[in-house]
């Protein structure tokens, strides 16, 4: 306990799934959490739960594709706590479409949320981290950002771009003690993935490629994110933390 004492963290896409687990664990470890999402009711429930357990958190409505909303979220964090130490770009959506089947509007939507939203967040949080004397940015990518995956072309393209963007930002801002790393989850059971896994009939495929005899839970990713947010990873930047049950070992 206390691995994030005194740190201020913004976590996007925090209402459910991995983001909610990250917010809970961050609060348990002593961080002041700004949890954001477009899903207001589950976000409200998360904030209530964390406060009831003694954590410090505020929940903000936040469309990550909006520059104005990013500016407002960061300004609110600085107003409340004086700084931003950690940014977790967790918000994302999936796209079960092949290249030939997708519409360009869908491609643009996936890119806006999964990639451009992270770019905007980094653009506006980095100056605050420079003022604070450093920080940690954690971009939630995917194993789809490392290896090809059929039927998810827009998603993997965005996640692959986020992976390399993280490395470039790490090089640009290392001198400012700002660390930028990416996290690459495998098959994690969340409200977003469960329908595809069960109703979409993809379960046998996922089981074939996951080397451990079970799938990941949101907490499995959250523990890795806490490590990257903490000073325990102070010499890690531009790195990829893969949490995939052995998928990319093949």
NORZI-V263933 format. One record per pair of residues at least 12 apart in sequence whose ideal C-beta (glycine too) atoms are under 10 Angstrom apart, sorted by the first residue. I is the first residue (numbers start at 1). J is the second residue. Records with the same first field share a line. If there is no record, write none. Layout:
BEGIN
I=J / J
END
This chain:
BEGIN
1=28 / 29 / 30
2=28 / 29 / 30 / 31 / 230
3=25 / 26 / 28 / 29 / 30 / 31 / 226 / 227 / 229 / 230 / 231 / 232
4=25 / 26 / 27 / 28 / 29 / 30 / 31 / 32 / 33 / 85 / 86 / 136 / 226 / 229 / 230 / 231
5=29 / 30 / 31 / 32 / 230
6=30 / 31 / 32 / 81 / 83 / 85
7=26 / 29 / 30 / 31 / 32 / 33 / 81 / 83 / 84 / 85 / 86 / 132 / 135 / 136 / 229 / 230 / 231
8=31 / 32 / 33 / 34 / 56 / 77 / 78 / 80 / 81 / 82 / 83 / 84 / 85 / 86 / 87 / 128 / 132 / 135
9=22 / 23 / 26 / 27 / 29 / 31 / 32 / 33 / 34 / 35 / 57 / 77 / 81 / 84 / 85 / 86 / 87 / 88 / 135 / 136 / 138 / 225 / 226 / 229
10=33 / 34 / 35 / 36 / 60 / 62 / 70 / 73 / 74 / 76 / 77 / 84 / 85 / 86 / 87 / 88 / 89 / 90 / 121 / 125 / 128 / 137
11=23 / 26 / 31 / 33 / 34 / 35 / 36 / 37 / 57 / 86 / 87 / 88 / 89 / 90 / 91 / 138 / 140 / 222 / 225 / 229
12=34 / 35 / 36 / 37 / 38 / 60 / 62 / 63 / 64 / 70 / 73 / 87 / 88 / 89 / 90 / 91 / 92 / 113 / 117 / 118 / 121 / 140
13=35 / 36 / 37 / 38 / 39 / 43 / 62 / 64 / 88 / 89 / 90 / 91 / 92 / 93 / 113 / 117 / 140 / 192
14=26 / 33 / 34 / 35 / 36 / 37 / 39 / 42 / 43 / 46 / 47 / 57 / 59 / 60 / 62 / 88 / 90 / 91
15=35 / 36 / 37 / 38 / 39 / 40 / 41 / 42 / 43 / 44 / 45 / 46 / 47 / 59 / 91 / 191
16=37 / 39 / 42 / 43 / 45 / 46 / 190 / 191 / 192 / 218
17=42 / 90 / 92 / 188 / 189 / 190 / 191 / 192 / 193 / 194 / 218 / 221
18=88 / 90 / 92 / 140 / 183 / 185 / 188 / 190 / 192 / 193 / 216 / 217 / 218 / 219 / 220 / 221 / 222 / 225
19=35 / 36 / 37 / 43 / 46 / 88 / 90 / 91 / 92 / 140 / 190 / 218 / 221 / 222 / 225
20=35 / 37 / 42 / 43 / 45 / 46 / 49 / 50 / 90 / 190 / 191 / 218 / 222
21=90 / 188 / 190 / 217 / 218 / 219 / 220 / 221 / 222 / 223 / 225
22=35 / 88 / 90 / 138 / 140 / 183 / 218 / 219 / 221 / 222 / 223 / 224 / 225 / 226 / 229
23=35 / 36 / 37 / 43 / 46 / 47 / 49 / 50 / 55 / 57 / 59 / 88 / 90 / 222
24=46 / 49 / 50 / 53 / 55 / 57 / 218 / 219 / 222
25=55 / 218 / 219 / 221 / 222 / 223 / 225 / 226 / 229
26=50 / 55 / 56 / 57 / 86 / 88 / 222 / 225 / 226 / 229 / 230
27=46 / 47 / 49 / 50 / 51 / 53 / 54 / 55 / 56 / 57
28=50 / 53 / 54 / 55 / 222 / 226
29=55 / 226 / 229 / 230
30=55 / 56 / 230
31=55 / 56 / 57 / 85 / 86 / 226 / 229 / 230
32=55 / 56 / 57 / 58 / 77 / 80 / 81 / 82 / 83 / 84 / 85 / 86
33=46 / 47 / 50 / 55 / 56 / 57 / 58 / 59 / 77 / 86 / 88
34=57 / 58 / 59 / 60 / 62 / 73 / 74 / 76 / 77 / 80 / 81 / 84 / 86 / 87
35=47 / 50 / 57 / 58 / 59 / 60 / 62 / 88 / 90
36=58 / 59 / 60 / 61 / 62 / 63 / 64 / 69 / 70 / 73 / 76 / 77 / 90 / 91 / 121
37=59 / 60 / 61 / 62 / 63 / 64 / 90 / 91
38=61 / 62 / 63 / 64 / 65 / 69 / 91 / 113
39=61 / 191
40=59 / 60 / 61
42=59 / 191
43=59 / 60 / 61 / 62
44=59
45=59
46=59
47=59 / 60
56=80 / 81
58=73 / 76 / 77 / 80 / 81
60=72 / 73 / 76 / 77
61=73
62=76 / 91 / 117 / 121
63=91 / 112 / 113 / 117
64=89 / 90 / 91 / 92 / 112 / 113 / 114 / 116 / 117 / 118 / 119 / 120 / 121
65=91 / 109 / 111 / 112 / 113 / 116 / 117 / 120
66=112 / 117 / 120
67=116 / 120 / 121 / 123 / 124
68=120
69=117 / 120
70=117 / 120 / 121 / 122 / 123 / 124 / 125
71=120 / 123 / 124
73=121 / 124 / 125
74=87 / 121 / 124 / 125 / 127 / 128
75=124 / 128
77=125 / 128
78=125 / 128 / 131 / 132
82=128 / 131 / 132
83=128 / 129 / 131 / 132 / 133 / 135
84=124 / 125 / 126 / 127 / 128 / 129 / 131 / 132 / 135 / 137
85=125 / 128 / 129 / 132 / 133 / 134 / 135 / 136 / 229
86=125 / 129 / 135 / 136 / 137 / 138 / 179 / 225 / 226 / 228 / 229 / 230
87=118 / 121 / 122 / 124 / 125 / 126 / 128 / 129 / 135 / 136 / 137 / 138 / 139 / 178 / 180 / 229
88=121 / 136 / 137 / 138 / 139 / 140 / 183 / 222 / 225 / 226 / 228 / 229
89=114 / 115 / 117 / 118 / 119 / 120 / 121 / 122 / 125 / 137 / 138 / 139 / 140 / 141 / 162 / 166 / 182 / 183
90=118 / 138 / 139 / 140 / 183 / 221 / 222 / 225
91=113 / 114 / 117 / 118 / 121 / 140
92=110 / 113 / 114 / 115 / 117 / 118 / 140 / 141 / 142 / 155 / 158 / 159 / 162 / 192
93=106 / 109 / 110 / 112 / 113 / 114 / 154 / 155 / 158 / 192
94=110 / 114 / 142 / 144 / 152 / 154 / 155 / 192 / 193 / 195 / 196
95=107 / 109 / 110 / 111 / 113 / 114 / 151 / 152 / 153 / 154 / 155 / 156 / 157 / 158
96=151 / 152 / 153 / 154 / 155 / 195 / 196 / 200 / 202
97=110 / 151 / 152 / 153 / 154 / 155
98=150 / 151 / 152 / 153 / 154
99=151 / 153 / 154 / 157
100=153
101=151 / 153
102=152 / 153 / 154
104=154
106=154
107=153 / 154 / 157 / 158
108=154
109=154
110=152 / 153 / 154 / 155 / 156 / 157 / 158 / 159
111=154 / 155 / 157 / 158 / 161
112=158
113=158
114=140 / 141 / 142 / 145 / 154 / 155 / 156 / 157 / 158 / 159 / 161 / 162
115=139 / 141 / 154 / 157 / 158 / 159 / 160 / 161 / 162 / 165
116=158 / 161
117=158 / 162
118=137 / 139 / 140 / 141 / 158 / 161 / 162 / 165 / 166 / 169 / 182
119=139 / 161 / 162 / 165 / 169
121=137 / 139
122=137 / 139 / 165 / 166 / 169 / 173 / 178 / 180
123=169
125=137 / 178
126=169 / 172 / 173 / 176 / 178 / 180
127=176
129=173 / 176 / 177 / 178 / 179
130=173 / 175 / 176 / 177 / 178
131=176
132=176 / 177 / 178
133=176 / 177 / 178
134=173 / 174 / 176 / 177 / 178 / 179 / 231 / 234
135=173 / 176 / 177 / 178 / 179 / 180 / 229
136=177 / 178 / 179 / 180 / 181 / 225 / 228 / 229 / 230 / 231 / 233 / 234 / 236 / 237
137=166 / 169 / 170 / 173 / 178 / 179 / 180 / 181 / 182 / 228 / 229 / 237
138=166 / 179 / 180 / 181 / 182 / 183 / 224 / 225 / 226 / 227 / 228 / 229 / 233 / 241
139=159 / 162 / 163 / 165 / 166 / 169 / 180 / 181 / 182 / 183 / 184 / 228
140=159 / 162 / 182 / 183 / 184 / 185 / 221 / 225
141=156 / 158 / 159 / 160 / 161 / 162 / 163 / 164 / 165 / 166 / 181 / 182 / 183 / 184 / 185 / 240 / 241 / 242
142=155 / 156 / 158 / 159 / 160 / 162 / 163 / 182 / 183 / 184 / 185 / 186 / 188 / 242 / 244
143=156 / 159 / 184 / 185 / 186 / 187 / 209 / 242 / 243 / 244 / 245 / 247 / 248
144=156 / 157 / 158 / 159 / 160 / 163 / 184 / 185 / 186 / 247
145=157 / 158 / 159 / 160 / 161 / 162 / 163 / 164 / 166 / 182 / 183 / 184 / 240
146=159 / 160 / 163 / 182 / 184 / 240 / 242 / 244 / 247 / 248
147=160 / 184 / 209 / 244 / 247 / 248 / 250
148=160
149=209 / 247
150=205
151=196 / 200 / 202
152=196
159=182 / 184
162=182 / 184
163=182 / 183 / 184 / 240
164=182 / 238
165=180 / 182
166=179 / 180 / 181 / 182 / 183 / 237 / 238 / 239 / 240
167=180 / 181 / 182 / 237 / 238 / 239 / 240
168=180 / 238
169=181 / 237 / 238
170=182 / 236 / 237 / 238 / 239
171=237 / 238
173=237
174=237 / 238
177=234 / 237
178=237
179=228 / 229 / 233 / 234 / 235 / 236 / 237 / 238 / 239
180=228 / 236 / 237 / 238 / 239
181=224 / 225 / 227 / 228 / 229 / 233 / 236 / 237 / 238 / 239 / 240 / 241
182=228 / 238 / 239 / 240 / 241 / 242
183=221 / 222 / 224 / 225 / 227 / 228 / 239 / 240 / 241 / 242 / 243
184=221 / 224 / 240 / 241 / 242 / 243 / 244 / 247 / 248
185=216 / 218 / 220 / 221 / 224 / 225 / 241 / 242 / 243 / 244 / 245 / 247
186=206 / 209 / 210 / 211 / 212 / 215 / 216 / 220 / 221 / 242 / 243 / 244 / 245 / 246 / 247 / 248
187=202 / 203 / 205 / 206 / 207 / 209 / 210 / 214 / 215 / 216 / 244 / 245 / 247
188=215 / 216 / 217 / 218 / 219 / 220 / 221 / 243 / 244 / 245
189=206 / 214 / 215 / 216 / 217 / 218 / 220
190=216 / 217 / 218 / 221
191=218
193=206 / 215 / 216
197=215
203=215
206=245 / 247
208=247 / 250
209=244 / 245 / 246 / 247 / 248 / 249 / 250
210=244 / 245 / 246 / 247 / 250
211=244 / 245 / 246 / 247 / 248 / 249 / 250
212=244 / 245 / 246 / 247
213=245
214=245
215=245
216=243 / 244 / 245 / 247
220=243 / 244 / 245
221=241 / 243 / 244
222=243
223=243
224=241 / 242 / 243
225=241 / 243
227=241
228=241
END
